Amino acid sequence: MKNKTVELLREFSIPLIAGVIVALIWANIAPDGYHELMEKELFSGVNFHFLINDVFMVFFFAIAGVEIVQSLMPGGDLNPIKKAINPLFATLGGVLGPVAVYLILNSVIGSPNLIRGWGVPTATDIALAWLIARFVFGASHPAVKFLLLLAIADDAIGLIIIAVFYPDPLHPTEPIWLLLTLAAMLVAYTLRKINVRNYWPYLLIPGVLSWTGLHNAHLHPALALIFVIPFLPHPVRPVGHLFDSDECEDEISTLAHFEHDWKIIVDFGLFFFGLTNAGVQFSSIGTATWLVFAGLLLGKTIGVSLLANIARLIGFPLPDGMGQKELLVAAVVAATGLTVALFMAGAAFVRADVQGAAKMGALFSAGAGLIAFLLAKVLGIRKSVQENPGNA
């Protein structure tokens, strides 16, 4: 009964949703107390916000990296590599589409001082989009892997947009530090070559190197283990997928051991991610609200669908099991900007009223999950049944 309850909580993303709800209520009822907790120094200049976004989320992205590695293996949803090209095209559409919609609408209903916000709707919240996709399609559906690769690539583009167009004048980007991240990859490769099968050396040596490089380069260090995970020893064929039933105790794959040990920590830790990032005070809705919301919902849906189909027509197919209906629903899920878009809005605008209005648009984008769910029902998309042979 206990295991079933845990799986149910994870299946419906209850920890993340609970964190978002608590943050919204707290930030609007007692904003001073909420922000005091987020910004209060815990130790050596580290606050709660930093601990969650820059340390805990390292493991979230690492687990996401495990899923991508598994999907690229022979028999995986994104193998052969030709199938991985399509979601990368879709990622480009998911960036260009929102920019186009935002700028076109701004020329009609907006003003010159809102142009700077074009980057806000380019964001896809990987945590929320991935979990919504699993709820809508089922954890083992190829559309989930499609969206996961899209969201990770989108995050990488988002880092570039922030670094180039929304730099922090107090902390300008220092690319030279990325040599440490490159060194981390070389160390991880060496560990694999000498057959180190325990994942801790990979975390403590190349993982720390990669994190330090990204942090000192003033890029998001949460992506640190994405550069290390592919080097963890793993079998030629995939042995399971993220959030499947627990692997057998005698499983010797380093990649599988890492997933087994950290996935439940990440699942329930997402409560704190939601708590940390969703604390938006309901402010007056303005033009920026609708520009951001339309950029996300319309721009993402049109851009992802269009570019994915262009890729398909020139010889890069969708993953097996994905058709036009699944692609459309996946494109709507990708419109979930929420926490990442909130961050982008804070970087794009200085004026508090404009920033607040833009953040409301990002907050509304969470509704893309409900739209995707209803659309899937209307289109008759069946949720895939997850196989758990280990429980047979």
C-alpha distance (Angstrom), angle and dihedral (degrees) to the residues before:
residue distance angle dihedral
M1 . . .
K2 3.79 . .
N3 3.82 92.3 .
K4 3.81 90.9 48.7
T5 3.80 90.8 51.8
V6 3.79 91.8 50.2
E7 3.81 92.0 48.4
L8 3.81 90.5 48.4
L9 3.80 91.6 52.2
R10 3.79 90.4 50.1
E11 3.80 95.4 42.9
F12 3.80 92.6 56.3
S13 3.84 94.4 38.9
I14 3.81 90.0 -121.7
P15 3.84 95.9 160.6
L16 3.82 93.3 54.5
I17 3.81 93.9 42.8
A18 3.81 90.8 47.3
G19 3.80 90.6 51.0
V20 3.83 91.6 51.5
I21 3.82 92.3 48.6
V22 3.81 93.8 47.5
A23 3.82 90.8 47.9
L24 3.81 93.3 50.7
I25 3.81 93.4 47.9
W26 3.80 94.2 43.7
A27 3.82 95.2 45.5
N28 3.80 91.4 51.8
I29 3.81 99.4 40.8
A30 3.81 99.3 39.0
P31 3.84 107.9 8.9
D32 3.81 94.4 165.0
G33 3.80 92.5 56.0
Y34 3.80 92.1 45.3
H35 3.80 95.3 51.2
E36 3.79 91.8 41.7
L37 3.82 89.7 59.2
M38 3.80 93.0 46.3
E39 3.80 94.3 48.8
K40 3.81 101.5 33.5
E41 3.80 113.1 116.1
L42 3.79 111.0 -114.6
F43 3.81 98.0 -178.5
S44 3.82 138.3 -24.7
G45 3.81 95.0 -3.3
V46 3.82 93.1 -48.6
N47 3.81 117.1 131.2
F48 3.80 131.6 -172.3
H49 3.81 93.1 -99.2
F50 3.81 91.6 54.6
L51 3.79 92.7 45.2
I52 3.80 92.4 55.4
N53 3.81 102.9 35.3
D54 3.80 99.5 36.9
V55 3.81 102.4 31.1
F56 3.81 112.4 21.3
M57 3.83 93.2 41.2
V58 3.81 88.7 58.0
F59 3.79 86.3 75.6
F60 3.79 94.0 44.7
F61 3.80 90.8 56.2
A62 3.80 89.4 43.3
I63 3.81 91.1 56.6
A64 3.80 88.2 47.7
G65 3.80 87.2 52.2
V66 3.80 89.7 53.7
E67 3.79 89.4 55.8
I68 3.81 92.0 51.0
V69 3.82 92.6 48.0
Q70 3.81 90.4 50.3
S71 3.80 91.6 48.3
L72 3.81 91.8 51.9
M73 3.82 92.8 53.1
P74 3.82 119.9 99.1
G75 3.79 106.0 -75.0
G76 3.81 92.3 22.3
D77 3.79 123.9 126.0
L78 3.82 93.3 -107.7
N79 3.81 96.3 43.9
P80 2.98 127.2 139.9
I81 3.80 94.9 45.8
K82 3.80 88.9 -119.9
K83 3.82 87.5 77.2
A84 3.80 91.0 56.8
I85 3.81 91.3 60.3
N86 3.81 93.0 68.8
P87 3.83 96.7 61.2
L88 3.81 88.5 46.6
F89 3.80 89.6 55.7
A90 3.81 87.3 47.2
T91 3.81 88.8 53.0
L92 3.81 89.8 57.1
G93 3.80 89.2 50.7
G94 3.79 89.2 48.1
V95 3.80 88.7 59.0
L96 3.82 101.8 38.2
G97 3.82 94.7 42.5
P98 3.82 95.8 57.7
V99 3.82 92.0 44.0
A100 3.81 90.7 52.4
V101 3.81 94.3 46.7
Y102 3.82 92.4 45.8
L103 3.81 94.7 49.6
I104 3.81 94.7 43.1
L105 3.80 92.6 49.9
N106 3.80 91.4 43.7
S107 3.80 89.8 56.0
V108 3.82 88.6 55.3
I109 3.82 105.8 37.0
G110 3.80 104.3 6.5
S111 3.79 138.4 67.4
P112 3.81 138.7 -121.9
N113 3.80 92.7 -97.7
L114 3.83 89.6 62.8
I115 3.82 96.1 54.5
R116 3.80 90.1 89.7
G117 3.79 90.0 68.3
W118 3.82 94.7 69.7
G119 3.80 90.8 107.6
V120 3.81 95.9 56.4
P121 3.85 97.8 79.2
T122 3.81 93.0 46.7
A123 3.81 89.0 79.4
T124 3.80 125.3 100.3
D125 3.79 116.8 -166.8
I126 3.80 99.8 -130.2
A127 3.80 94.8 -164.0
L128 3.79 96.9 50.5
A129 3.83 96.5 35.5
W130 3.80 91.9 50.4
L131 3.79 93.8 48.5
I132 3.83 92.6 45.3
A133 3.81 89.2 50.2
R134 3.80 90.7 53.4
F135 3.80 90.0 49.9
V136 3.83 94.1 47.6
F137 3.81 99.7 39.5
G138 3.81 104.3 20.8
A139 3.80 124.0 -104.4
S140 3.81 95.9 -87.5
H141 3.83 97.6 48.3
P142 3.85 115.2 118.1
A143 3.81 89.6 -130.3
V144 3.82 88.0 69.5
K145 3.82 91.6 58.3
F146 3.81 90.0 43.9
L147 3.81 90.1 54.6
L148 3.78 93.5 43.2
L149 3.80 94.0 55.9
L150 3.81 89.6 43.5
A151 3.81 91.8 51.7
I152 3.80 94.6 47.4
A153 3.81 91.6 49.3
D154 3.81 88.8 45.5
D155 3.80 89.6 54.0
A156 3.80 90.4 52.6
I157 3.82 90.7 51.9
G158 3.80 88.8 46.4
L159 3.81 90.0 57.0
I160 3.79 89.6 53.2
I161 3.82 91.8 48.7
I162 3.80 91.6 50.8
A163 3.80 93.4 45.7
V164 3.82 95.0 47.2
F165 3.82 104.9 31.8
Y166 3.83 104.4 22.2
P167 3.81 104.3 33.1
D168 3.77 120.5 168.2
P169 3.82 104.1 -119.0
L170 3.80 89.2 -150.4
H171 3.82 93.1 51.5
P172 3.82 110.8 30.0
T173 3.79 117.9 -172.3
E174 3.82 114.0 -88.6
P175 3.84 106.6 -164.3
I176 3.82 93.2 -177.0
W177 3.81 88.5 78.5
L178 3.80 89.7 63.9
L179 3.80 86.7 78.3
L180 3.81 85.0 77.0
T181 3.81 89.7 57.5
L182 3.80 89.4 49.7
A183 3.81 89.1 49.9
A184 3.81 88.4 50.9
M185 3.79 90.0 57.9
L186 3.81 90.9 50.7
V187 3.80 91.0 50.1
A188 3.81 91.2 48.4
Y189 3.80 89.8 50.0
T190 3.80 89.8 50.8
L191 3.81 92.3 49.7
R192 3.77 89.5 53.1
K193 3.82 92.7 47.2
I194 3.80 91.2 54.3
N195 3.82 88.6 48.8
V196 3.81 100.2 -113.3
R197 3.80 101.4 173.3
N198 3.80 101.8 178.5
Y199 3.81 110.7 91.1
W200 3.82 95.7 -145.7
P201 3.83 95.8 79.5
Y202 3.82 87.7 53.4
L203 3.81 90.7 53.0
L204 3.79 97.5 42.4
I205 3.81 100.3 43.4
P206 3.84 113.5 26.6
G207 3.82 90.8 19.3
V208 3.80 92.9 57.3
L209 3.80 91.7 41.8
S210 3.79 91.5 52.3
W211 3.82 92.6 46.6
T212 3.80 91.9 49.3
G213 3.80 91.7 49.2
L214 3.80 94.0 51.4
H215 3.80 93.7 41.8
N216 3.80 93.9 50.6
A217 3.80 90.8 44.1
H218 3.84 85.4 57.1
L219 3.79 92.2 -119.9
H220 3.79 123.7 126.2
P221 3.84 106.6 -74.3
A222 3.82 91.3 -162.4
L223 3.81 86.5 87.5
A224 3.81 92.1 60.2
L225 3.81 98.7 108.9
I226 3.80 93.4 45.4
F227 3.83 84.9 80.1
V228 3.82 92.5 49.8
I229 3.81 105.8 38.8
P230 3.86 95.9 74.7
F231 3.82 88.8 61.7
L232 3.80 95.3 56.3
P233 3.83 107.8 109.7
H234 3.78 111.1 -100.5
P235 3.80 137.1 164.5
V236 3.79 123.8 -90.9
R237 3.79 90.7 -112.2
P238 3.83 126.3 42.1
V239 3.81 114.4 -96.0
G240 3.79 97.1 -163.8
H241 3.76 143.3 -37.8
L242 3.73 136.2 -100.0
F243 3.80 114.9 -71.5
D244 3.81 91.6 14.5
S245 3.77 115.6 133.6
D246 3.77 116.0 -68.0
E247 3.77 116.5 -73.1
C248 3.79 120.2 -115.1
E249 3.76 115.3 -84.1
D250 3.81 91.5 -118.5
E251 3.83 93.0 57.2
I252 3.80 104.9 129.3
S253 3.80 99.9 -168.3
T254 3.81 110.3 117.4
L255 3.79 89.6 -150.9
A256 3.82 91.5 53.1
H257 3.81 92.2 47.1
F258 3.79 90.9 52.9
E259 3.80 91.3 49.2
H260 3.81 92.0 46.2
D261 3.81 93.9 51.0
W262 3.80 99.5 42.7
K263 3.80 108.7 31.3
I264 3.82 96.7 82.6
I265 3.83 91.2 44.6
V266 3.79 89.2 52.9
D267 3.81 93.4 45.1
F268 3.78 94.9 55.2
G269 3.80 94.1 33.8
L270 3.81 88.2 63.9
F271 3.80 85.9 79.9
F272 3.81 87.4 73.2
F273 3.81 91.5 45.4
G274 3.81 89.4 56.6
L275 3.80 91.5 43.2
T276 3.80 92.3 50.9
N277 3.79 99.5 45.0
A278 3.80 108.9 30.4
G279 3.80 98.9 59.8
V280 3.81 96.4 119.0
Q281 3.78 120.7 155.6
F282 3.79 112.7 -133.1
S283 3.77 103.6 -112.6
S284 3.78 133.5 174.9
I285 3.77 110.8 -63.6
G286 3.79 113.8 -119.7
T287 3.78 142.2 172.0
A288 3.80 91.5 -78.1
T289 3.81 88.4 60.5
W290 3.79 93.1 62.0
L291 3.79 94.2 39.6
V292 3.81 91.4 55.6
F293 3.80 94.7 40.9
A294 3.82 93.8 47.8
G295 3.79 90.8 43.9
L296 3.78 90.0 55.1
L297 3.80 101.3 39.7
L298 3.81 100.8 35.2
G299 3.79 99.0 26.0
K300 3.79 96.0 48.3
T301 3.80 94.0 43.0
I302 3.81 94.3 49.0
G303 3.79 96.4 37.9
V304 3.81 97.7 46.8
S305 3.82 93.2 44.8
L306 3.81 94.3 45.4
L307 3.81 98.4 47.1
A308 3.82 93.1 42.2
N309 3.80 89.4 54.7
I310 3.80 92.0 46.6
A311 3.80 88.4 52.7
R312 3.80 89.5 49.3
L313 3.80 92.2 51.2
I314 3.81 93.2 51.7
G315 3.81 93.1 51.0
F316 3.81 108.2 -82.8
P317 3.83 105.7 112.8
L318 3.76 130.1 -154.5
P319 3.82 114.6 -105.7
D320 3.80 114.0 -81.4
G321 3.78 109.7 -86.0
M322 3.83 94.2 32.6
G323 3.79 119.4 107.5
Q324 3.78 133.5 163.6
K325 3.81 93.5 -74.3
E326 3.80 92.9 52.4
L327 3.80 90.9 44.9
L328 3.80 92.2 53.2
V329 3.80 93.0 50.1
A330 3.81 91.2 45.6
A331 3.81 89.5 51.8
V332 3.81 90.0 54.2
V333 3.82 90.7 49.6
A334 3.82 88.7 52.6
A335 3.82 87.5 61.4
T336 3.81 89.1 74.4
G337 3.79 99.5 110.4
L338 3.81 100.8 153.9
T339 3.81 111.9 131.0
V340 3.82 97.6 17.5
A341 3.82 90.9 46.3
L342 3.81 89.0 48.3
F343 3.79 88.8 56.9
M344 3.82 91.8 46.8
A345 3.81 91.0 50.0
G346 3.80 89.7 54.0
A347 3.80 90.0 52.0
A348 3.82 95.4 44.3
F349 3.80 101.4 49.4
V350 3.79 132.3 44.8
R351 3.81 101.0 -177.2
A352 3.80 108.6 89.4
D353 3.83 95.5 -139.9
V354 3.81 94.1 50.9
Q355 3.79 92.1 42.2
G356 3.82 90.5 50.5
A357 3.81 92.1 49.5
A358 3.82 91.6 49.3
K359 3.80 90.4 49.2
M360 3.79 89.8 53.3
G361 3.81 88.2 57.4
A362 3.80 89.2 51.7
L363 3.81 89.7 48.8
F364 3.81 91.7 51.4
S365 3.81 89.5 54.1
A366 3.80 88.2 75.3
G367 3.79 83.8 76.7
A368 3.80 87.9 71.7
G369 3.79 86.3 80.9
L370 3.80 92.2 60.2
I371 3.81 91.3 44.2
A372 3.81 90.4 51.5
F373 3.80 91.6 49.2
L374 3.81 92.9 50.8
L375 3.81 92.0 43.4
A376 3.80 90.6 52.4
K377 3.81 89.3 53.0
V378 3.82 92.6 48.8
L379 3.82 92.1 48.1
G380 3.78 91.5 47.6
I381 3.79 96.4 -120.1
R382 3.76 109.8 169.0
K383 3.77 119.9 -139.8
S384 3.80 110.0 -118.9
V385 3.77 116.7 -115.2
Q386 3.79 111.5 -122.6
E387 3.75 113.7 -130.0
N388 3.78 118.1 -139.1
P389 3.76 105.8 -177.4
G390 3.75 90.5 167.8
N391 3.79 89.1 67.8
A392 3.78 95.1 49.4
